[in-house]
Amino acid sequence: MKDIINPQIEQYIEKHTRQESPLLRQIASDTQEHPNAQMLTGKVEGQLLRMLVKLVRAKRVFEIGCFTGYSALTMAEAMPHDGEVITCEIDEQVAHDAQNYFSLSPHGYKIKLRIGHATDVIRAVPNDLDLIFIDADKENVLSYYNAVKPKLRKGGLLVVDNVLWSGKVIHPNDSEAMALDTLNKRIMVDPQMENIILPVRDGVQVAMKKP
Ligand SMILES: C[S@@+](CC[C@H](N)C(=O)[O-])C[C@H]1O[C@@H](n2cnc3c(N)ncnc32)[C@H](O)[C@@H]1O
């Protein structure tokens, strides 16, 4: 993943953003050993998710793409005792790691980890979700968007990671960049949604379902 923002500014943002919990720090640090470590959202995007969860007073969150559990646990920590995060992951090994971390957290009981393909998991997810975070295979973002949007409550937030794809969405010439560019364009003209793309990390799409 290529820096979109000047690295010194990135460092400044990192340094002046709220510190995450010790367990989240441990997950981030342990995940550095993983060959796809760059997939982890990390502190700054994590704190953005935390803020969004708190602003919409989310009690029901659905995440596509759990990996080692960093973002799911970040959101669970921000939720009330009766909050629920349903997260899904196709890779059994990382799902196992994530579940181990959840069991170490006092907020872990809020997280329901579903192992399987997102398309199958979405069908069983309840309606009236307060926040949906899409962070899995990028080629399928549009189909995930279409499948989960009816399950988002009015006033709820749909958040999608990596929507700038290292800047490649400007001249998309690979399948991921094309899919993300199509999604960004689609959300902008969707009469049910209003949106903003934030240049956080690799680009974060934040769209609200209009009340
Ligand atoms: C970018 S990572 C998620 C990072 C995570 N949100 C975090 O903060 O650490 C994407 C994850 O989606 C998973 N994934 C890819 N395709 C999937 C699919 N079709 N269904 C469910 N999970 C999928 C990958 O195995 C990977 O662990």
PDBQT file of the ligand as one rigid body, heavy atoms in Angstrom, charges set to zero:
ROOT
HETATM    1  C1  LIG A 301      -8.117  -6.083   4.931  1.00  0.00    +0.000 C 
HETATM    2  S1  LIG A 301      -8.343  -7.555   5.822  1.00  0.00    +0.000 S 
HETATM    3  C2  LIG A 301      -9.392  -7.037   7.139  1.00  0.00    +0.000 C 
HETATM    4  C3  LIG A 301      -8.665  -6.210   8.159  1.00  0.00    +0.000 C 
HETATM    5  C4  LIG A 301      -9.424  -6.038   9.466  1.00  0.00    +0.000 C 
HETATM    6  N1  LIG A 301     -10.649  -5.309   9.254  1.00  0.00    +0.000 N 
HETATM    7  C5  LIG A 301      -8.529  -5.365  10.483  1.00  0.00    +0.000 C 
HETATM    8  O1  LIG A 301      -8.791  -4.266  10.924  1.00  0.00    +0.000 OA
HETATM    9  O2  LIG A 301      -7.502  -5.946  10.840  1.00  0.00    +0.000 OA
HETATM   10  C6  LIG A 301      -9.426  -8.445   4.782  1.00  0.00    +0.000 C 
HETATM   11  C7  LIG A 301      -9.865  -9.793   5.335  1.00  0.00    +0.000 C 
HETATM   12  O3  LIG A 301     -10.987 -10.228   4.555  1.00  0.00    +0.000 OA
HETATM   13  C8  LIG A 301     -10.926 -11.619   4.404  1.00  0.00    +0.000 C 
HETATM   14  N2  LIG A 301     -11.730 -11.985   3.248  1.00  0.00    +0.000 N 
HETATM   15  C9  LIG A 301     -11.374 -11.919   1.935  1.00  0.00    +0.000 A 
HETATM   16  N3  LIG A 301     -12.385 -12.326   1.163  1.00  0.00    +0.000 NA
HETATM   17  C10 LIG A 301     -13.411 -12.654   1.988  1.00  0.00    +0.000 A 
HETATM   18  C11 LIG A 301     -14.725 -13.126   1.778  1.00  0.00    +0.000 A 
HETATM   19  N4  LIG A 301     -15.198 -13.340   0.551  1.00  0.00    +0.000 N 
HETATM   20  N5  LIG A 301     -15.519 -13.353   2.852  1.00  0.00    +0.000 NA
HETATM   21  C12 LIG A 301     -15.052 -13.125   4.115  1.00  0.00    +0.000 A 
HETATM   22  N6  LIG A 301     -13.813 -12.662   4.371  1.00  0.00    +0.000 NA
HETATM   23  C13 LIG A 301     -13.005 -12.421   3.332  1.00  0.00    +0.000 A 
HETATM   24  C14 LIG A 301      -9.437 -11.904   4.246  1.00  0.00    +0.000 C 
HETATM   25  O4  LIG A 301      -9.146 -13.254   4.555  1.00  0.00    +0.000 OA
HETATM   26  C15 LIG A 301      -8.814 -10.883   5.201  1.00  0.00    +0.000 C 
HETATM   27  O5  LIG A 301      -8.545 -11.468   6.450  1.00  0.00    +0.000 OA
ENDROOT
TORSDOF 0
